[in-house]
Amino acid sequence: MNSKTIWGHRKVMSHDLKSFWEKEIEKQSMEHQTENARRDRSALSKLRKEWKQWMESRLDMVQCLQEEHKKQLYYREPGSKANAAA
């Protein structure tokens, strides 16, 4: 074997290896894009968004009710039954 054959063989092997990894990367990229597209079409994200909106509105309502309740307890008008009993 002469040196040209050895180096030529290594060049072919490195080219094959490079093309193998380029194909693998391309395949993984396509799978990743397909998965993202599937996830975007999924109803789960829409359900999560609706659930989050419902929970936020519920939290706002509860906080408003608590504030109104505190106002009723601590800010009674003079002459109310609670002040007359005290």
C-alpha positions in Angstrom: 0.0 0.0 0.0 1.3 3.4 -0.8 0.5 6.6 1.0 -1.8 7.9 -1.7 -4.1 4.9 -1.2 -4.2 5.4 2.6 -4.8 9.1 2.5 -7.3 8.8 -0.3 -9.2 6.2 1.7 -9.3 8.5 4.7 -10.6 11.3 2.6 -13.4 9.1 1.4 -14.2 7.9 4.9 -14.3 11.4 6.3 -16.6 12.5 3.4 -18.9 9.5 4.1 -18.9 10.4 7.8 -19.6 14.0 7.1 -22.5 13.1 4.8 -23.8 10.6 7.4 -24.0 13.3 10.1 -25.5 15.9 7.8 -28.3 13.4 6.9 -28.8 12.6 10.6 -29.0 16.3 11.5 -31.4 16.9 8.7 -33.6 14.0 9.8 -33.6 15.2 13.4 -34.5 18.7 12.3 -37.4 17.4 10.2 -38.7 15.3 13.2 -38.4 18.4 15.4 -40.4 20.5 13.0 -43.0 17.8 12.6 -43.4 17.5 16.4 -43.7 21.3 16.8 -46.4 21.4 14.1 -48.2 18.5 15.8 -48.1 20.3 19.1 -49.3 23.6 17.6 -52.3 21.8 16.2 -53.1 20.1 19.5 -56.1 21.1 21.5 -54.2 20.9 24.7 -52.6 24.4 24.3 -56.0 25.9 23.6 -57.5 24.1 26.7 -54.6 25.4 28.9 -55.1 28.9 27.7 -58.9 28.8 28.4 -58.3 27.2 31.8 -55.7 29.9 32.7 -58.2 32.7 31.7 -60.9 31.0 33.7 -58.7 30.7 36.8 -57.5 34.4 36.5 -61.1 35.6 36.3 -62.1 33.4 39.2 -59.2 34.8 41.3 -60.2 38.4 40.4 -63.8 37.7 41.5 -62.7 36.1 44.8 -60.4 39.0 45.5 -63.1 41.6 44.8 -65.5 39.7 47.1 -62.9 39.6 49.9 -62.3 43.3 49.6 -66.1 44.0 49.7 -66.4 41.8 52.8 -63.5 43.6 54.5 -65.1 46.9 53.8 -68.4 45.7 55.2 -66.7 44.5 58.4 -64.4 47.4 59.0 -66.1 50.4 57.5 -69.7 50.3 58.9 -71.7 53.4 58.9 -72.4 55.1 62.2 -75.7 53.9 63.7 -75.6 50.5 62.2 -76.6 47.5 64.3 -73.0 46.3 64.8 -72.0 49.7 66.3 -75.2 49.8 68.5 -74.4 46.4 70.0 -70.9 47.5 71.0 
